[in-house]
Amino acid sequence: MITGIGAVTPLGNTFADSWHTLLEGRSGIGTITRFDISEMPWKVAGEIKGFQTETFFTHKEQKRLDPFAQYASAAAIMASDDAGLTPDPENRDIEAESYLQSGGVIIGSSRGGISMIEQALLKSFLPFNKEQGITRRRHSPYLMPATTISMAASYAAQKLGIQGYCLGISNACTSGTNAIGEAYRLIRSGYPGPVLAGGAEAPVCRLCIEGYGRSGTLSRNSTSAASRPFDRFRDGFVLAEGACVLAIENLDSALKRGARIYGEIIGYSNMVDAFHQTQPDAHGEARTMMKAIMDAGLAPDGLDHLNTHGTGTGMGDQTEATAIRMVFGERAETSLYCSATKSLTGHMIAASGAFETACTAMTLKEGIIPPTMQEERDSACNINIITEHIRAEVRTALTASFGFGGVNAVLVLKKN
């Protein structure tokens, strides 16, 4: 059961704010402000705006943590608070404290501490200033621990006092979805405590913009409408940053606590194409979706809604649309409600899969499907994309993530 959600995204600094902005169809994408982009052809990104780090971290913590770990820890704290798991210091409940303490944290990230790594590289190549007596440069003693992938999960656990299961996952764009799927498997296997699971990323830096840009995957559109999945005029994805963490518990524990339930995870599949480093494969994606649907005990015609991976790359969107039609047949073009959250957030890499899972749960809970920003649908991507938010009875839904290396991860949720 999903009992809590925390997030910091280009749409807002809480999950509630991000969700409402998404429903309104307002984009979180804008001109990059972090560094000089005058000589770069890639001008926009999904930047987090106005995030108050001091709310969650001391000055020392801010210096010692890469932004991806800060976002992850803040989202985990918010998810714990939202789920009612965080102990009240003024009214101590030993049983509640013990329950959280015995819980787990699983957080995925593709790039980890790339921002601090870039800063260290820039520092390394600065010229020496012998006149001022500067003959060597000292890097922070926290550079190595701060940039490791697992630091997001480890520090979230430290901030919340969790002493149980802890795992960092790096599996390209599926990392956040994988983290939630592995948490689901852990709970299903009998793990007693709550598990905080999700994804975090802080890739809005020169190294990532240039790296993804040179690979030919980034959009060169310089407007907030640059991210246009399944659109005829799309030309690549928009890089974004953020984090989203979900609190996941078994049903008995959630009911015993009287917890609010957003939705239930009922199926998960993690598979690989094993055909190409960067080229997606429709058969592999379809196979992963089918396996998750079967794991949920459903058939394709039992699904009401699909939150797509939908990055806005030419080959990626066409391949995904083909895979969706392979699984759902004619329904993919007519009655299956499909959405592409990245059209408004940009691609938060690991955080996207987690945020899209959270949005899928909210669609189940509230019966509202958020809009997808689109100008003109690509006829080669003929699936039923919802371009204005609508109210609909949604009882079951699927959310999919696909990544470099042919990794595919799919979750199936149902309304509780």
Secondary structure by P-SEA (a helix, b strand, c coil): ccccccccccccccaaaaaaaaaaccccccccccccccccccccccccccccccccccaaaaaaccaaaaaaaaaaaaaaaaaccccccccccaaaaaaaaacbbbbbbcccaaaaaaaaaaaaaccccccccccccccccccccccccaaaaaaaaaaaccccbbbbbbcccaaaaaaaaaaaaaaaacccbbbbbbcccccccaaaaaaaaaaccccccccccccccccccccbbbbbccbbbbbbbcaaaaaaacccccccccbbbbbbcccccccccaaaaaaaaaaaaaaacccccccccccccccccaaaaaaaaaaaaaaccccccccbbbbbccccccccaaaaaaaaaaaaaaaaaccbbbbbbcccccccccccccccccccccccbbbbbbbccbbbbbbbbbcc
